[in-house]
Amino acid sequence: MQILVIYQAIVSYLKSVREGFDGPHLPMDSDYSFEARQREAERRRNAQATRLLGL
């Protein structure tokens, strides 16, 4: 019984850690607004520029 509780706690912890590393990518569907696409494109450009400049 204790092993099951420990297992569930570990799985829960791993799920919460994984959610923290989820990418900021937004799903592409018909409801995906122009503004959201523009914000995502700007975020990617800034991330790439930061990576290239080594900041």
Secondary structure, 3 states (H helix, E strand, C coil): CHHHHHHHHHHHHHHHHHHHCCCCCCCCCCCCCHHHHHHHHHHHHHHHHHHHHCC
